[in-house]
């Protein structure tokens, strides 16, 4: 499913075929559309449209182009619209210094007013920023509550600006311009923005993607934006659709996220196996401490799967590049399940990888790596730090300070039995990546550097 988080279906450009546009969106896999008010009148129309269609939600607000016409009673009217159950955000509001239909001082004052309104209503905001980055950051820093969240709509800035916006609690929304041939700088920015903080939109009827450029945009075309993002980020289309939809559901409170933890879950063209939520580390950066979801998949298990459950869900392993033991815990805690499932996968012609914290030998009080010979094609081991003291602080292993040397010994042994061995570190403050690289070079394995707060 796709969610178009920013369209203007209430505008006159859709008066002749609005219902057909909504039908085409549904046929293209768009499950929900957020239609965005830009004036008091269009906010009313957005609410009425949302009331009519289960798949449509509304945002209410006044675009910076229109701020010169805002009178104080307008806020009372918008506050009334906000009580409607289909209203999920306050917007489109913000600053536009490119056209300057209103004086900058007027835009800034009205923007502050509307941010305060949204904060009082406890609604996320949808923000428009054109050529106003410095003032935008200053006003948001002073006026906005990051806990309420928000969207920087139709983002066109660089990665430095994106990071500052995300630090203020905002998602970054990407529209059709990412598909334009001359948008290399935007694509590079998209590559670096965590997809966990990304939304997709059309801004219909404006900004049609390259395939439809020069024509009226419509929500069905959000698919083209998702396809381009997938290409840029090295993800599958399904990954982008699933993750951005989950992000929108969480931010706007629409739809229903999966409640049951998954035992297998695809990312890119790999299938991951969630064999346990138990772990012998309590890493300070671990995502499981603040969410049940990774890349849009619920990984919080109520029960651990059997080997038979996993084999059944895998089906033909050759459909995937690899089958990965990973999930929300340490897979080697269930060594027998690993061996049974890996045997079945290898017999069926598949490839196997294990992502581990390297505690397997400590857990089982023996060298388990000879038992994995011939069953595992690759292993990725979390080294996490350049010394035992920092490792204990970051990873908080149940085995104490001795765990770090045991992890290095696990890596050293793994090279003897597994064809492809990689060590990983996360860019947590204090981690010296080059010192870690010298350690892994000495162990004869590759080092993969994972960005802090990016998972999967």
SVG drawing of the C-alpha trace seen along z (x, -y; Angstrom):
<svg xmlns="http://www.w3.org/2000/svg" viewBox="-20 -43 67 74">
<polyline fill="none" stroke="black" stroke-width="0.4" points="0.0,0.0 1.0,-3.6 -0.1,-6.7 -0.1,-10.1 0.5,-12.4 0.0,-15.6 -2.5,-16.3 -5.0,-19.1 -8.0,-17.1 -10.4,-19.8 -9.0,-22.2 -10.9,-23.2 -8.5,-21.3 -10.3,-18.1 -13.8,-19.4 -14.5,-17.6 -13.3,-14.1 -12.6,-14.0 -14.2,-10.6 -12.3,-9.1 -9.1,-10.4 -9.8,-8.8 -10.7,-5.5 -7.4,-5.6 -5.5,-6.2 -7.1,-3.2 -6.3,-1.0 -2.7,-2.1 -2.4,-0.8 -2.9,-4.1 -4.6,-3.2 -5.0,-6.7 -4.7,-10.3 -4.3,-13.3 -5.8,-16.3 -4.4,-19.6 -6.2,-22.9 -4.5,-26.1 -7.2,-28.7 -10.0,-28.6 -12.4,-27.8 -10.3,-25.0 -9.8,-23.6 -13.5,-23.3 -13.7,-21.6 -10.9,-19.2 -12.8,-18.2 -16.0,-17.7 -14.2,-15.5 -12.6,-13.5 -16.0,-13.0 -17.3,-11.5 -14.4,-9.0 -13.0,-6.4 -9.6,-6.6 -9.2,-10.4 -8.1,-12.4 -7.7,-16.2 -5.3,-18.8 -6.4,-22.4 -4.4,-25.6 -3.5,-28.6 -0.6,-28.6 2.0,-31.4 0.8,-32.8 -2.6,-33.5 -1.4,-34.8 -2.1,-38.5 -5.8,-37.7 -5.9,-35.9 -8.2,-37.7 -8.3,-36.7 -11.7,-34.9 -10.1,-32.5 -8.3,-30.8 -11.6,-30.1 -13.0,-28.6 -9.9,-26.4 -10.1,-25.4 -13.7,-24.3 -12.7,-22.2 -9.9,-20.6 -12.5,-18.9 -13.5,-16.7 -12.3,-13.1 -10.9,-13.0 -8.6,-16.0 -5.1,-14.7 -2.8,-17.7 -2.5,-21.5 -1.2,-22.7 -0.2,-23.7 1.5,-26.5 5.0,-28.0 7.1,-30.6 7.6,-31.3 10.3,-33.9 10.5,-33.0 7.1,-34.5 6.6,-36.7 2.8,-37.2 2.9,-38.4 5.6,-40.5 8.1,-38.4 7.2,-39.9 3.5,-39.1 4.3,-35.5 6.5,-35.0 3.8,-36.4 1.0,-34.3 3.2,-31.2 3.9,-31.6 0.2,-32.1 -0.7,-28.9 2.1,-26.9 0.7,-27.9 -2.8,-26.9 -1.5,-23.5 0.4,-23.1 -2.8,-23.8 -4.8,-21.4 -2.0,-18.8 -1.9,-18.2 1.3,-17.6 2.0,-20.3 2.6,-20.2 5.1,-22.9 6.0,-24.7 9.4,-26.3 10.7,-28.0 14.0,-30.0 13.4,-30.6 15.5,-27.9 17.2,-30.2 13.9,-31.8 12.1,-28.5 14.5,-26.8 14.5,-29.8 10.7,-29.9 10.3,-26.1 12.9,-26.0 11.1,-28.7 7.5,-27.7 7.2,-24.0 6.9,-20.9 9.0,-18.1 6.8,-15.5 3.9,-16.5 5.8,-15.8 5.4,-17.3 6.3,-17.2 8.6,-19.3 6.5,-19.1 8.0,-18.7 11.6,-18.8 14.2,-20.4 17.0,-21.3 20.3,-19.7 21.2,-17.0 22.5,-19.5 19.1,-21.3 17.3,-17.9 19.2,-16.9 18.3,-20.1 14.6,-19.7 14.6,-16.0 16.2,-17.0 13.1,-19.2 10.8,-16.2 9.9,-16.4 9.5,-13.9 10.9,-14.7 8.4,-14.4 9.6,-13.7 7.5,-14.6 7.7,-14.2 10.8,-16.4 13.0,-13.5 12.3,-11.9 13.5,-14.9 16.7,-14.3 18.4,-17.4 17.5,-16.6 20.8,-14.8 21.4,-16.9 17.9,-16.0 18.5,-12.3 21.8,-12.5 19.9,-14.1 17.2,-11.4 20.0,-8.7 21.2,-10.1 17.8,-10.7 16.8,-7.8 13.7,-6.2 12.3,-5.8 11.7,-9.6 10.5,-9.8 7.1,-10.3 6.0,-10.4 3.5,-12.8 2.3,-14.2 1.3,-17.8 -1.3,-17.1 -2.3,-18.9 1.2,-20.3 4.7,-18.8 3.9,-15.7 6.7,-13.2 8.9,-13.1 6.7,-10.5 3.8,-12.8 5.6,-16.2 3.5,-19.0 0.3,-17.3 -1.9,-17.6 -0.6,-15.6 -2.8,-13.1 -2.4,-10.7 -2.0,-7.6 1.4,-9.0 2.9,-8.8 3.9,-5.4 6.5,-6.9 8.1,-8.8 8.2,-5.6 9.9,-3.7 12.6,-6.4 13.3,-6.5 13.6,-2.7 16.2,-3.0 18.1,-5.7 18.2,-4.0 18.8,-0.5 15.5,0.8 12.7,2.6 9.5,0.8 7.6,2.8 10.1,1.7 9.5,-2.0 5.7,-1.6 5.6,0.4 7.9,-1.9 6.6,-5.3 3.0,-4.0 3.9,-3.0 5.6,-6.3 2.4,-8.1 0.2,-5.9 2.2,-6.6 2.4,-10.4 -1.2,-11.0 -2.9,-8.2 -4.5,-6.7 -5.0,-3.1 -4.0,-0.2 -0.4,1.0 0.3,4.7 -0.2,5.9 1.3,9.3 5.1,9.8 6.4,11.4 8.7,14.4 9.9,13.8 10.2,10.4 11.6,9.2 13.9,6.2 15.3,5.6 15.6,9.1 16.6,10.8 14.3,12.7 15.1,12.2 14.2,14.7 13.0,13.3 13.8,16.4 13.9,14.7 13.5,11.4 15.9,12.5 19.4,11.1 22.6,11.3 23.4,7.6 21.4,4.5 23.0,2.2 22.3,-1.5 21.5,-2.1 19.2,0.9 15.9,0.0 13.9,2.6 13.9,0.4 11.8,-2.3 9.7,-0.6 8.3,2.7 9.0,2.0 11.9,2.3 11.5,1.1 7.7,1.2 7.7,4.8 6.4,5.6 9.1,7.8 7.8,8.0 7.1,11.7 4.6,13.2 6.0,16.7 9.2,18.0 8.7,19.8 9.7,23.4 12.0,24.5 9.0,26.0 7.2,22.6 10.2,20.9 10.8,23.4 7.1,23.3 7.2,19.4 10.4,19.4 9.0,21.6 11.4,21.7 14.6,19.9 15.9,19.4 13.3,16.6 15.6,14.5 19.3,13.5 19.8,14.9 18.0,16.1 19.2,14.1 19.0,15.1 18.5,11.7 15.4,10.2 15.0,8.6 17.3,10.8 20.5,12.9 19.8,15.8 22.5,18.1 20.5,18.5 18.5,20.9 21.4,22.7 19.4,25.9 16.8,23.9 19.5,22.3 21.0,25.6 17.7,27.2 16.5,24.3 19.9,23.7 20.1,27.4 16.7,27.1 17.6,23.9 20.9,25.2 19.3,28.4 16.8,26.4 19.6,24.3 19.4,21.2 22.1,19.1 22.3,18.4 23.6,15.5 23.7,15.0 23.7,11.5 25.1,12.1 26.5,10.3 29.3,12.9 28.3,14.3 27.5,17.8 30.5,19.5 29.9,17.8 26.2,18.8 26.9,22.5 30.2,22.7 31.9,24.3 33.0,23.4 29.8,23.6 31.4,22.5 32.5,26.0 28.8,26.9 27.9,24.2 30.4,25.2 28.7,25.9 25.4,24.5 26.2,20.8 27.5,18.8 28.1,15.5 28.2,14.2 28.0,10.6 29.4,10.0 28.8,6.8 32.2,5.6 30.7,2.3 33.9,0.7 37.6,0.4 38.2,1.6 36.6,3.7 35.7,0.7 33.7,-1.1 32.2,2.2 30.8,2.9 29.4,-0.7 27.8,-0.5 26.7,3.1 26.1,3.9 26.8,7.6 25.5,10.0 29.0,11.6 30.8,8.4 34.1,7.0 35.4,10.4 32.8,10.4 34.8,8.1 37.7,10.5 35.3,13.4 33.7,11.5 37.1,11.0 37.9,14.7 34.5,15.6 35.4,13.6 38.8,15.2 37.2,18.7 34.4,17.8 37.0,17.2 37.9,20.9 34.4,22.2 32.4,19.5 33.3,18.3 32.2,14.6 32.8,12.9 32.1,9.3 32.4,7.3 30.2,4.2 30.3,1.1 27.7,-1.6 28.7,-5.3 27.8,-5.8 29.6,-8.8 33.0,-7.6 33.5,-4.8 36.7,-5.2 36.0,-3.6 39.6,-3.6 40.8,-1.9 38.1,0.7 39.2,1.1 42.7,1.8 41.3,4.5 39.3,6.2 42.2,6.0 44.2,7.9 41.4,10.5 41.3,10.8 37.7,9.7 35.8,6.8 34.4,3.9 31.0,2.5 30.1,-0.8 26.5,-1.2 25.0,-4.7 23.7,-5.5 19.9,-5.2 19.5,-3.5 18.4,0.2 17.9,2.8"/>
</svg>
